């Protein structure tokens, strides 16, 4: 993301309902390395607040993220009050914007949120004693107990399966079992394991260099499998659709929504849209041929997110239902990217490649109608 300038910081602070004029400290606050965090004070210095620019490379749906935060904190507040506690100190308290929203989008497309500052607290960067461990464990246990009856189905998935501990542990057990049996472990990965500023398609021999937290976690998963298993198949793909909630469904839902007249889509993010059906068929042939190692599997060709959205509307005959606004990734608080994958290993093994991306997309959308 772009550096935060003082004018952008001041404009973001002025967008929130802090109960009066505020002054900003332009220095980053705390030790966090994901979001950009600042402190703002009321002009009389009677009260301070946390103002934070959300990292939209990591949290690509900041509105959904804040809907999660608001829902969870409301639930916690009710539990804390029922137990005779102090919600001002025992949970986050979201400061709304002057228009009543949970987050603010600045002139550069950055997403901001604000919280009450919880005074007389400390944030430990490392554990100093056994008592610290116990306090953290007890606090997390209390937190989970308070959320035991929260309707989890209402939450947006802000990072796909990132916090799915059972899934991670299940994958760990599968890796161990597969290796003990001499079976093959299949791991799905992503184009996000590569640097974003390429000018050529990445093949399986190019060195990964992830820039986002998501990409780093996926590369860690790859290394985990390669370390634990002797027989593994790591499949990297990109912009997969046909899996439920995905970019295709987002565009189609927006086009079908009369209250959504337009959608802003970046023109400088490039990859290869890939049908889940084509991906599945290619993986099946790799399993049948008992291939091992790392394979890229994407539909042939590449496009920008904007071109992808245009093709979706055209295939669905909904071009008149939604206006697409071309923007730069930076306008949405993100960065340009070129992470097109090359199916080199499929060609070297003389195995069929997935279809051209437009052909696969047209067939998928026709199947929905």
C-alpha positions in Angstrom: 0.0 0.0 0.0 1.0 3.6 -0.5 2.6 5.5 2.5 0.1 7.4 4.6 0.5 11.2 4.0 -0.5 13.8 6.6 -3.4 15.2 4.4 -4.8 11.7 4.0 -4.4 11.0 7.7 -6.1 14.3 8.7 -9.0 13.7 6.2 -9.5 10.2 7.6 -9.6 11.5 11.2 -12.1 14.2 10.2 -14.4 11.5 8.8 -15.1 9.9 12.2 -17.4 10.9 15.0 -14.9 11.6 17.7 -17.3 14.0 19.5 -15.4 17.1 18.4 -12.3 18.3 16.5 -9.2 16.1 16.8 -5.4 16.4 16.3 -3.4 13.7 14.7 0.0 12.2 15.6 1.5 11.4 12.2 3.9 8.8 13.7 2.9 5.1 13.5 1.7 3.8 16.8 2.6 0.4 18.3 4.4 -2.6 16.9 1.8 -3.9 14.5 3.1 -4.9 11.0 -0.2 -5.5 9.1 -2.3 -2.3 9.4 -1.2 1.3 9.7 -2.1 2.5 13.2 -2.2 6.1 14.5 -3.4 7.9 17.6 -5.7 10.9 17.4 -6.6 13.2 20.3 -9.4 15.5 21.0 -8.2 19.1 20.7 -8.3 19.5 24.5 -6.4 16.3 24.9 -9.2 14.9 27.2 -9.5 11.7 25.3 -7.6 9.7 22.6 -8.6 7.2 20.0 -7.0 4.6 17.7 -7.2 5.4 13.9 -6.2 2.6 11.6 -5.8 2.1 7.9 -6.8 -1.4 7.1 -4.3 -3.4 5.0 -6.5 -4.2 1.9 -3.8 -6.4 0.4 -4.5 -8.8 3.4 -8.2 -7.9 4.0 -9.6 -7.5 0.6 -13.1 -6.9 1.8 -12.8 -4.1 4.5 -16.5 -3.6 4.6 -17.2 -7.2 5.3 -14.3 -7.2 7.8 -15.9 -4.4 9.8 -19.3 -6.0 9.6 -17.7 -8.9 11.4 -16.0 -6.7 14.0 -19.3 -4.8 14.7 -21.3 -7.9 15.1 -18.8 -9.7 17.3 -18.3 -6.6 19.6 -22.0 -6.0 20.0 -22.4 -9.7 21.1 -19.5 -9.4 23.5 -20.8 -6.1 24.9 -24.1 -7.8 25.8 -22.2 -10.7 27.5 -20.0 -8.4 29.4 -22.8 -6.3 30.7 -24.8 -9.3 31.7 -21.8 -10.5 33.8 -21.5 -7.1 35.4 -18.3 -6.2 33.5 -17.0 -3.1 31.9 -17.4 -3.2 28.0 -15.4 0.0 27.7 -12.3 -2.0 28.8 -13.2 -5.6 28.0 -13.9 -5.3 24.3 -13.2 -3.1 21.3 -15.6 -0.1 20.9 -15.9 0.9 17.2 -16.2 4.7 16.5 -18.6 5.3 13.5 -18.0 7.7 10.8 -20.0 11.0 10.7 -22.3 9.2 8.3 -22.8 6.3 10.6 -20.6 3.7 8.7 -18.1 1.4 10.4 -15.3 2.4 8.0 -14.2 5.3 5.8 -12.8 5.1 2.3 -10.3 7.9 1.6 -9.5 9.7 -1.7 -6.9 7.1 -2.6 -9.3 4.1 -1.9 -7.8 3.3 1.5 -10.1 1.9 4.1 -10.0 3.3 7.7 -11.5 2.4 11.0 -11.4 3.9 14.5 -11.7 2.6 18.1 -11.7 4.0 21.6 -8.2 3.9 23.1 -8.2 1.6 26.1 -6.1 3.5 28.7 -3.8 2.0 31.3 -3.0 -1.1 29.3 0.2 -2.6 27.9 0.8 -4.8 24.8 3.5 -7.4 25.4 5.8 -8.1 22.4 7.0 -11.3 24.1 6.1 -13.5 27.0 8.0 -12.6 30.1 6.7 -15.2 32.6 4.6 -18.3 33.1 1.9 -15.9 34.6 1.7 -14.2 31.2 1.0 -17.5 29.5 -1.7 -18.2 32.0 -3.3 -14.8 31.7 -3.4 -15.1 27.9 -4.9 -18.6 28.0 -7.6 -17.6 30.5 -8.5 -14.6 28.5 -8.7 -16.5 25.2 -10.8 -19.2 26.9 -13.2 -16.5 28.2 -13.4 -14.9 24.8 -14.3 -18.2 23.1 -16.8 -19.0 25.8 -18.5 -15.6 25.3 -18.8 -16.3 21.5 -19.9 -19.9 21.9 -23.5 -18.9 20.8 -22.5 -16.3 18.2 -24.1 -17.1 14.8 -20.9 -17.8 12.9 -22.8 -18.3 9.6 -23.2 -14.5 9.5 -19.5 -13.8 9.4 -17.7 -12.9 6.2 -14.6 -15.0 5.5 -12.0 -12.3 5.3 -9.0 -14.6 4.6 -10.0 -18.0 3.1 -9.5 -20.7 5.8 -6.8 -18.7 7.5 -8.2 -19.3 11.0 -9.5 -22.8 10.3 -7.4 -24.6 12.9 -9.2 -27.9 12.5 -8.5 -27.8 8.7 -4.8 -27.0 9.4 -4.5 -29.8 11.9 -6.4 -32.2 9.6 -3.9 -31.4 6.8 -1.0 -32.0 9.2 -2.4 -35.4 10.1 -3.1 -36.2 6.4 0.5 -35.4 5.6 1.9 -37.6 8.3 -0.5 -40.5 7.3 0.2 -40.1 3.6 4.0 -40.3 4.1 3.8 -43.3 6.4 1.7 -45.2 3.8 3.8 -44.0 0.9 0.6 -42.3 -0.4 0.6 -39.0 -2.3 -0.2 -35.7 -0.6 -2.0 -33.2 -2.8 -1.7 -29.5 -1.6 -3.5 -26.6 -3.4 -1.6 -23.3 -3.5 -1.8 -20.0 -5.3 -0.2 -17.5 -7.6 0.1 -15.2 -4.5 3.4 -17.1 -3.6 5.1 -14.9 -6.3 6.1 -11.3 -6.3 3.5 -9.0 -7.8 5.7 -6.9 -10.1 6.6 -9.4 -12.8 6.5 -8.8 -16.5 6.4 -12.5 -17.6 4.4 -15.6 -16.6 5.8 -17.6 -13.7 6.6 -21.2 -14.3 7.3 -23.9 -11.7 11.1 -23.2 -11.7 10.7 -19.5 -10.7 11.5 -18.7 -7.1 8.5 -17.7 -4.9 8.7 -14.3 -3.2 5.3 -13.6 -1.6 4.4 -10.1 -0.6 1.1 -10.5 1.1 0.3 -12.3 4.4 -1.9 -14.7 2.5 0.8 -15.5 0.0 3.3 -16.1 2.8 0.9 -18.4 4.6 0.4 -20.4 1.4 4.1 -20.7 0.7 4.6 -21.9 4.3 2.0 -24.6 3.6 4.0 -25.7 0.5 7.2 -25.9 2.6 5.3 -27.8 5.3 4.2 -30.5 2.8 7.6 -30.7 1.1 9.3 -31.2 4.5 6.9 -33.8 5.8 6.1 -35.8 2.7 8.3 -37.7 0.3 5.4 -38.1 -2.2 3.6 -34.9 -2.8 1.8 -32.9 -5.5 1.6 -29.1 -5.0 -0.9 -27.5 -7.4 -0.8 -23.7 -7.8 -3.7 -22.0 -9.5 -5.3 -18.5 -9.7 -8.6 -16.7 -9.7 -10.5 -19.9 -9.3 -14.3 -19.7 -9.8 -17.2 -22.1 -9.7 -16.6 -22.7 -6.0 -19.5 -20.8 -4.5 -18.5 -17.3 -3.3 -15.9 -16.0 -5.8 -15.3 -13.1 -8.2 -17.7 -14.4 -10.8 -20.5 -14.7 -8.2 -19.6 -11.2 -6.9 -20.0 -9.6 -10.3 -23.2 -11.5 -11.2 -24.8 -10.7 -7.8 -23.9 -7.0 -8.3 -25.5 -7.0 -11.7 -28.6 -8.6 -10.4 -28.9 -6.1 -7.6 -30.9 -3.0 -8.6 -29.4 -1.0 -5.7 -25.9 -1.5 -7.1 -25.5 0.6 -10.3 -21.7 0.2 -10.7 -18.7 -1.7 -9.6 -15.1 -0.4 -9.4 -12.6 -3.0 -10.8 -8.8 -2.7 -11.1 -7.2 -2.6 -14.6 -3.7 -3.3 -13.4 -4.0 -6.7 -11.7 -3.4 -9.6 -14.0 -3.7 -13.4 -13.7 -5.4 -16.3 -15.4 -9.1 -16.9 -14.5 -9.5 -20.7 -13.9 -12.6 -22.8 -13.9 -12.8 -25.2 -10.9 -14.0 -27.9 -13.3 -10.9 -27.5 -15.5 -8.7 -27.4 -12.4 -10.3 -30.6 -11.1 -9.9 -32.4 -14.4 -6.2 -31.5 -14.6 -5.5 -32.6 -11.0 -7.3 -36.0 -11.7 -4.9 -36.6 -14.6 -1.9 -35.8 -12.5 -3.1 -38.3 -9.9 -3.8 -40.9 -12.6 -0.3 -40.5 -14.0 1.3 -40.6 -10.5 3.1 -37.4 -11.1 5.0 -35.7 -8.2 6.3 -32.2 -7.5 4.9 -28.7 -8.2 2.5 -28.0 -11.0 0.8 -24.8 -12.2 -2.7 -25.4 -13.4 -4.6 -22.4 -14.8 -6.8 -21.8 -17.9 -4.8 -20.5 -20.9 -4.4 -16.8 -21.4 -4.5 -13.9 -19.0 -6.5 -10.8 -18.4 -6.9 -7.9 -15.9 -9.6 -8.0 -13.2 -11.5 -5.4 -15.2 -11.4 -7.5 -18.4 -12.5 -10.5 -16.4 -15.5 -8.6 -15.0 -16.4 -7.4 -18.6 -16.2 -11.0 -19.9 -18.5 -12.2 -17.0 -21.2 -9.7 -17.8 -20.9 -10.4 -21.6 -21.2 -14.1 -21.1 -24.3 -13.6 -18.8 -25.8 -11.1 -21.2 -25.9 -8.6 -18.4 -23.7 -5.8 -19.8 -26.6 -3.3 -19.4 -27.2 -4.2 -15.8 -24.0 -3.1 -14.2 -21.6 -0.2 -15.0 -17.9 -1.1 -14.5 -15.6 1.7 -13.4 -12.0 1.0 -14.3 -9.6 2.0 -11.5 -6.0 1.5 -10.5 -5.3 -1.0 -7.8 -3.8 1.9 -5.7 -7.2 3.6 -5.8 -8.6 0.6 -3.9 -5.8 0.7 -1.3 -4.0 -2.3 -3.1 -1.1 -2.7 -5.4 -0.7 -3.6 -9.1 0.1 -7.2 -9.8 1.1 -9.5 -12.6 1.0 -13.1 -11.3 0.2 -15.0 -14.4 1.1 -18.7 -14.1 2.7 -20.8 -16.9 1.7 -24.4 -17.1 5.2 -25.4 -18.1 5.3 -28.8 -16.3 2.0 -29.9 -18.0 3.6 -29.2 -21.4 6.9 -31.0 -20.5 4.9 -34.0 -19.4 2.8 -33.9 -22.6 -0.4 -33.6 -20.5 -3.5 -31.7 -21.7 -3.8 -28.1 -20.4 -7.0 -26.4 -19.3 -9.0 -24.6 -21.9 -8.6 -20.9 -22.8 -10.1 -18.9 -20.0 -12.9 -17.3 -22.0 -14.1 -20.6 -23.3 -14.2 -22.1 -19.9 -15.9 -19.0 -18.4 -18.6 -19.0 -21.1 -19.4 -22.7 -20.5 -19.6 -22.2 -16.7 -22.0 -19.2 -17.0 -24.1 -21.0 -19.5 -24.5 -23.8 -17.0 -25.9 -21.4 -14.5 -28.7 -20.2 -16.7 
